Amino acid sequence: MQRFIDNQDGTVTDSTTGLTWSKDTLAKDVTHEQALEKLSEGWRLPTVQELFSLTDHSREDPAIDTDVFPGTESDWYWTSTPCAWNDTAVWVVDFDYGYVYDFPCYSLGCVRACRG
């Protein structure tokens, strides 16, 4: 079974997790607060585990399947997972190499939304 299904409407369904993802990067160079404002009704920022599941460590720059997610920035993508030791930071996934970091909410990152 194919893992990623292009729904031909700007979304991709992950058959492994059941999540539906925005195919394209919805925004770049936005703060965490601005990222939340970019979300349409019914969409949300993914958890760090959900977003990390899209990384492909056999690739880099970007570390994601670009046939499924073309135009993905080799940059930080915001998640909804707060950082336990810093209440002004959340976790981000770096799609340059597929790393996970804590990142201050006032920094600039990219947005990929999910639902489901």
GICOR-V355950 format. One line per field, one symbol per residue. phi: phi as a letter, one per 20 degrees, with the letter a starting at -180 (. if undefined). A space follows every 50 residues. Layout:
phi = ???
This chain:
phi = .ffddfemcnccdeffeneddffdfeaclcfffffffffegndbffffff fffefcfecbldebfffecfmffebfcfceefefdbfdccecdeefcned bebffefdbdccebbo
